[in-house]
């Protein structure tokens, strides 16, 4: 099963998102300059979860 996490990180960084301190286990906190919100991002293998994270961050892209 492919993992979408490396590609998700590239897209988030390309749109100016910044990692914030905190998070638990395999989850990280990321701040989006588009929405001004902090979103919890799991290290996901699921395309659907990766697309949901992009939507929450306000990034208009899909896998």
KOLGU-4560 file (N, C-alpha, C; in nm, 3 decimals, padded with zeros to 5 digits):
<recs>
<n_xx: 00.084 n_yy: -00.118 n_zz: 00.000 ca_xx: 00.000 ca_yy: 00.000 ca_zz: 00.000 c_xx: 00.089 c_yy: 00.125 c_zz: 00.000 mol: A seq: 1 type: UNK>
<n_xx: 00.066 n_yy: 00.216 n_zz: -00.093 ca_xx: 00.149 ca_yy: 00.338 ca_zz: -00.096 c_xx: 00.116 c_yy: 00.429 c_zz: 00.022 mol: A seq: 2 type: UNK>
<n_xx: 00.215 n_yy: 00.505 n_zz: 00.063 ca_xx: 00.193 ca_yy: 00.604 ca_zz: 00.169 c_xx: 00.188 c_yy: 00.743 c_zz: 00.106 mol: A seq: 3 type: UNK>
<n_xx: 00.095 n_yy: 00.823 n_zz: 00.150 ca_xx: 00.076 ca_yy: 00.957 ca_zz: 00.095 c_xx: 00.144 c_yy: 01.064 c_zz: 00.179 mol: A seq: 4 type: UNK>
<n_xx: 00.202 n_yy: 01.026 n_zz: 00.292 ca_xx: 00.260 ca_yy: 01.124 ca_zz: 00.384 c_xx: 00.371 c_yy: 01.209 c_zz: 00.322 mol: A seq: 5 type: UNK>
<n_xx: 00.471 n_yy: 01.152 n_zz: 00.251 ca_xx: 00.576 ca_yy: 01.238 ca_zz: 00.193 c_xx: 00.522 c_yy: 01.339 c_zz: 00.092 mol: A seq: 6 type: UNK>
<n_xx: 00.427 n_yy: 01.297 n_zz: 00.010 ca_xx: 00.368 ca_yy: 01.390 ca_zz: -00.088 c_xx: 00.282 c_yy: 01.495 c_zz: -00.019 mol: A seq: 7 type: UNK>
<n_xx: 00.215 n_yy: 01.454 n_zz: 00.089 ca_xx: 00.134 ca_yy: 01.548 ca_zz: 00.166 c_xx: 00.223 c_yy: 01.657 c_zz: 00.227 mol: A seq: 8 type: UNK>
<n_xx: 00.339 n_yy: 01.619 n_zz: 00.281 ca_xx: 00.432 ca_yy: 01.716 ca_zz: 00.338 c_xx: 00.480 c_yy: 01.816 c_zz: 00.233 mol: A seq: 9 type: UNK>
<n_xx: 00.512 n_yy: 01.766 n_zz: 00.114 ca_xx: 00.558 ca_yy: 01.855 ca_zz: 00.006 c_xx: 00.452 c_yy: 01.958 c_zz: -00.030 mol: A seq: 10 type: UNK>
<n_xx: 00.327 n_yy: 01.913 n_zz: -00.041 ca_xx: 00.218 ca_yy: 02.006 ca_zz: -00.074 c_xx: 00.197 c_yy: 02.108 c_zz: 00.037 mol: A seq: 11 type: UNK>
<n_xx: 00.200 n_yy: 02.063 n_zz: 00.163 ca_xx: 00.177 ca_yy: 02.155 ca_zz: 00.275 c_xx: 00.287 c_yy: 02.261 c_zz: 00.280 mol: A seq: 12 type: UNK>
<n_xx: 00.412 n_yy: 02.219 n_zz: 00.266 ca_xx: 00.523 ca_yy: 02.315 ca_zz: 00.270 c_xx: 00.519 c_yy: 02.410 c_zz: 00.151 mol: A seq: 13 type: UNK>
<n_xx: 00.479 n_yy: 02.360 n_zz: 00.035 ca_xx: 00.469 ca_yy: 02.445 ca_zz: -00.085 c_xx: 00.363 c_yy: 02.554 c_zz: -00.068 mol: A seq: 14 type: UNK>
<n_xx: 00.263 n_yy: 02.529 n_zz: 00.016 ca_xx: 00.157 ca_yy: 02.627 ca_zz: 00.040 c_xx: 00.182 c_yy: 02.709 c_zz: 00.167 mol: A seq: 15 type: UNK>
<n_xx: 00.302 n_yy: 02.699 n_zz: 00.224 ca_xx: 00.340 ca_yy: 02.784 ca_zz: 00.336 c_xx: 00.301 c_yy: 02.732 c_zz: 00.472 mol: A seq: 16 type: UNK>
<n_xx: 00.255 n_yy: 02.609 n_zz: 00.482 ca_xx: 00.218 ca_yy: 02.554 ca_zz: 00.612 c_xx: 00.343 c_yy: 02.530 c_zz: 00.696 mol: A seq: 17 type: UNK>
<n_xx: 00.329 n_yy: 02.549 n_zz: 00.827 ca_xx: 00.441 ca_yy: 02.534 ca_zz: 00.919 c_xx: 00.406 c_yy: 02.435 c_zz: 01.028 mol: A seq: 18 type: UNK>
<n_xx: 00.503 n_yy: 02.350 n_zz: 01.062 ca_xx: 00.481 ca_yy: 02.255 ca_zz: 01.171 c_xx: 00.494 c_yy: 02.329 c_zz: 01.303 mol: A seq: 19 type: UNK>
<n_xx: 00.403 n_yy: 02.299 n_zz: 01.395 ca_xx: 00.403 ca_yy: 02.359 ca_zz: 01.528 c_xx: 00.441 c_yy: 02.254 c_zz: 01.631 mol: A seq: 20 type: UNK>
<n_xx: 00.493 n_yy: 02.296 n_zz: 01.747 ca_xx: 00.528 ca_yy: 02.199 ca_zz: 01.850 c_xx: 00.404 c_yy: 02.127 c_zz: 01.903 mol: A seq: 21 type: UNK>
<n_xx: 00.423 n_yy: 02.004 n_zz: 01.941 ca_xx: 00.313 ca_yy: 01.927 ca_zz: 01.998 c_xx: 00.274 c_yy: 01.812 c_zz: 01.909 mol: A seq: 22 type: UNK>
<n_xx: 00.165 n_yy: 01.750 n_zz: 01.945 ca_xx: 00.120 ca_yy: 01.631 ca_zz: 01.874 c_xx: 00.157 c_yy: 01.509 c_zz: 01.956 mol: A seq: 23 type: UNK>
<n_xx: 00.088 n_yy: 01.400 n_zz: 01.930 ca_xx: 00.113 ca_yy: 01.278 ca_zz: 02.005 c_xx: 00.132 c_yy: 01.162 c_zz: 01.910 mol: A seq: 24 type: UNK>
<n_xx: 00.231 n_yy: 01.081 n_zz: 01.938 ca_xx: 00.254 ca_yy: 00.961 ca_zz: 01.859 c_xx: 00.281 c_yy: 00.995 c_zz: 01.713 mol: A seq: 25 type: UNK>
<n_xx: 00.198 n_yy: 00.941 n_zz: 01.625 ca_xx: 00.219 ca_yy: 00.961 ca_zz: 01.481 c_xx: 00.140 c_yy: 01.080 c_zz: 01.428 mol: A seq: 26 type: UNK>
<n_xx: 00.096 n_yy: 01.170 n_zz: 01.516 ca_xx: 00.021 ca_yy: 01.288 ca_zz: 01.474 c_xx: 00.105 c_yy: 01.413 c_zz: 01.498 mol: A seq: 27 type: UNK>
<n_xx: 00.094 n_yy: 01.509 n_zz: 01.407 ca_xx: 00.169 ca_yy: 01.634 ca_zz: 01.417 c_xx: 00.073 c_yy: 01.752 c_zz: 01.406 mol: A seq: 28 type: UNK>
<n_xx: 00.114 n_yy: 01.865 n_zz: 01.461 ca_xx: 00.035 ca_yy: 01.988 ca_zz: 01.448 c_xx: 00.095 c_yy: 02.073 c_zz: 01.336 mol: A seq: 29 type: UNK>
<n_xx: 00.009 n_yy: 02.119 n_zz: 01.245 ca_xx: 00.051 ca_yy: 02.206 ca_zz: 01.135 c_xx: -00.039 c_yy: 02.327 c_zz: 01.130 mol: A seq: 30 type: UNK>
<n_xx: 00.022 n_yy: 02.444 n_zz: 01.106 ca_xx: -00.051 ca_yy: 02.570 ca_zz: 01.093 c_xx: -00.060 c_yy: 02.607 c_zz: 00.946 mol: A seq: 31 type: UNK>
<n_xx: -00.179 n_yy: 02.650 n_zz: 00.903 ca_xx: -00.201 ca_yy: 02.689 ca_zz: 00.765 c_xx: -00.216 c_yy: 02.841 c_zz: 00.755 mol: A seq: 32 type: UNK>
<n_xx: -00.136 n_yy: 02.907 n_zz: 00.670 ca_xx: -00.153 ca_yy: 03.051 ca_zz: 00.651 c_xx: -00.280 c_yy: 03.082 c_zz: 00.571 mol: A seq: 33 type: UNK>
<n_xx: -00.334 n_yy: 02.984 n_zz: 00.501 ca_xx: -00.454 ca_yy: 03.005 ca_zz: 00.420 c_xx: -00.576 c_yy: 03.021 c_zz: 00.510 mol: A seq: 34 type: UNK>
<n_xx: -00.589 n_yy: 02.932 n_zz: 00.609 ca_xx: -00.705 ca_yy: 02.936 ca_zz: 00.698 c_xx: -00.674 c_yy: 02.999 c_zz: 00.833 mol: A seq: 35 type: UNK>
<n_xx: -00.545 n_yy: 03.004 n_zz: 00.870 ca_xx: -00.507 ca_yy: 03.058 ca_zz: 01.000 c_xx: -00.533 c_yy: 02.960 c_zz: 01.113 mol: A seq: 36 type: UNK>
<n_xx: -00.555 n_yy: 02.834 n_zz: 01.081 ca_xx: -00.589 ca_yy: 02.732 ca_zz: 01.180 c_xx: -00.475 c_yy: 02.633 c_zz: 01.198 mol: A seq: 37 type: UNK>
<n_xx: -00.476 n_yy: 02.568 n_zz: 01.314 ca_xx: -00.385 ca_yy: 02.458 ca_zz: 01.340 c_xx: -00.463 c_yy: 02.329 c_zz: 01.319 mol: A seq: 38 type: UNK>
<n_xx: -00.405 n_yy: 02.237 n_zz: 01.243 ca_xx: -00.470 ca_yy: 02.111 ca_zz: 01.209 c_xx: -00.380 c_yy: 01.996 c_zz: 01.253 mol: A seq: 39 type: UNK>
<n_xx: -00.440 n_yy: 01.892 n_zz: 01.308 ca_xx: -00.367 ca_yy: 01.772 ca_zz: 01.346 c_xx: -00.352 c_yy: 01.685 c_zz: 01.221 mol: A seq: 40 type: UNK>
<n_xx: -00.229 n_yy: 01.649 n_zz: 01.188 ca_xx: -00.201 ca_yy: 01.573 ca_zz: 01.066 c_xx: -00.141 c_yy: 01.437 c_zz: 01.106 mol: A seq: 41 type: UNK>
<n_xx: -00.211 n_yy: 01.326 n_zz: 01.073 ca_xx: -00.154 ca_yy: 01.194 ca_zz: 01.099 c_xx: -00.058 c_yy: 01.153 c_zz: 00.989 mol: A seq: 42 type: UNK>
<n_xx: 00.035 n_yy: 01.068 n_zz: 01.021 ca_xx: 00.124 ca_yy: 01.011 ca_zz: 00.918 c_xx: 00.045 c_yy: 00.901 c_zz: 00.850 mol: A seq: 43 type: UNK>
<n_xx: -00.024 n_yy: 00.937 n_zz: 00.744 ca_xx: -00.126 ca_yy: 00.852 ca_zz: 00.687 c_xx: -00.081 c_yy: 00.774 c_zz: 00.565 mol: A seq: 44 type: UNK>
<n_xx: -00.144 n_yy: 00.660 n_zz: 00.546 ca_xx: -00.128 ca_yy: 00.582 ca_zz: 00.423 c_xx: -00.254 c_yy: 00.595 c_zz: 00.338 mol: A seq: 45 type: UNK>
<n_xx: -00.358 n_yy: 00.653 n_zz: 00.393 ca_xx: -00.487 ca_yy: 00.660 ca_zz: 00.327 c_xx: -00.500 c_yy: 00.785 c_zz: 00.239 mol: A seq: 46 type: UNK>
<n_xx: -00.540 n_yy: 00.764 n_zz: 00.116 ca_xx: -00.563 ca_yy: 00.875 ca_zz: 00.024 c_xx: -00.676 c_yy: 00.964 c_zz: 00.075 mol: A seq: 47 type: UNK>
<n_xx: -00.780 n_yy: 00.903 n_zz: 00.131 ca_xx: -00.895 ca_yy: 00.977 ca_zz: 00.180 c_xx: -00.859 c_yy: 01.066 c_zz: 00.299 mol: A seq: 48 type: UNK>
<n_xx: -00.776 n_yy: 01.015 n_zz: 00.389 ca_xx: -00.732 ca_yy: 01.095 ca_zz: 00.503 c_xx: -00.643 c_yy: 01.210 c_zz: 00.456 mol: A seq: 49 type: UNK>
<n_xx: -00.555 n_yy: 01.183 n_zz: 00.361 ca_xx: -00.467 ca_yy: 01.287 ca_zz: 00.308 c_xx: -00.550 c_yy: 01.397 c_zz: 00.242 mol: A seq: 50 type: UNK>
<n_xx: -00.652 n_yy: 01.361 n_zz: 00.166 ca_xx: -00.739 ca_yy: 01.461 ca_zz: 00.102 c_xx: -00.817 c_yy: 01.541 c_zz: 00.206 mol: A seq: 51 type: UNK>
<n_xx: -00.858 n_yy: 01.477 n_zz: 00.314 ca_xx: -00.929 ca_yy: 01.547 ca_zz: 00.421 c_xx: -00.838 c_yy: 01.650 c_zz: 00.489 mol: A seq: 52 type: UNK>
<n_xx: -00.712 n_yy: 01.614 n_zz: 00.510 ca_xx: -00.615 ca_yy: 01.706 ca_zz: 00.570 c_xx: -00.596 c_yy: 01.828 c_zz: 00.478 mol: A seq: 53 type: UNK>
<n_xx: -00.581 n_yy: 01.803 n_zz: 00.348 ca_xx: -00.565 ca_yy: 01.914 ca_zz: 00.253 c_xx: -00.686 c_yy: 02.007 c_zz: 00.257 mol: A seq: 54 type: UNK>
<n_xx: -00.804 n_yy: 01.951 n_zz: 00.265 ca_xx: -00.926 ca_yy: 02.032 ca_zz: 00.272 c_xx: -00.928 c_yy: 02.115 c_zz: 00.400 mol: A seq: 55 type: UNK>
<n_xx: -00.893 n_yy: 02.054 n_zz: 00.514 ca_xx: -00.890 ca_yy: 02.126 ca_zz: 00.642 c_xx: -00.789 c_yy: 02.240 c_zz: 00.640 mol: A seq: 56 type: UNK>
<n_xx: -00.678 n_yy: 02.222 n_zz: 00.566 ca_xx: -00.576 ca_yy: 02.326 ca_zz: 00.560 c_xx: -00.608 c_yy: 02.433 c_zz: 00.456 mol: A seq: 57 type: UNK>
<n_xx: -00.714 n_yy: 02.412 n_zz: 00.378 ca_xx: -00.753 ca_yy: 02.510 ca_zz: 00.277 c_xx: -00.674 c_yy: 02.499 c_zz: 00.147 mol: A seq: 58 type: UNK>
<n_xx: -00.612 n_yy: 02.384 n_zz: 00.124 ca_xx: -00.532 ca_yy: 02.362 ca_zz: 00.003 c_xx: -00.620 c_yy: 02.294 c_zz: -00.101 mol: A seq: 59 type: UNK>
<n_xx: -00.630 n_yy: 02.355 n_zz: -00.218 ca_xx: -00.715 ca_yy: 02.303 ca_zz: -00.324 c_xx: -00.636 c_yy: 02.206 c_zz: -00.412 mol: A seq: 60 type: UNK>
<n_xx: -00.617 n_yy: 02.084 n_zz: -00.359 ca_xx: -00.547 ca_yy: 01.978 ca_zz: -00.432 c_xx: -00.602 c_yy: 01.846 c_zz: -00.384 mol: A seq: 61 type: UNK>
<n_xx: -00.586 n_yy: 01.741 n_zz: -00.465 ca_xx: -00.633 ca_yy: 01.608 ca_zz: -00.427 c_xx: -00.535 c_yy: 01.503 c_zz: -00.477 mol: A seq: 62 type: UNK>
<n_xx: -00.533 n_yy: 01.392 n_zz: -00.407 ca_xx: -00.453 ca_yy: 01.277 ca_zz: -00.449 c_xx: -00.540 c_yy: 01.181 c_zz: -00.526 mol: A seq: 63 type: UNK>
</recs>
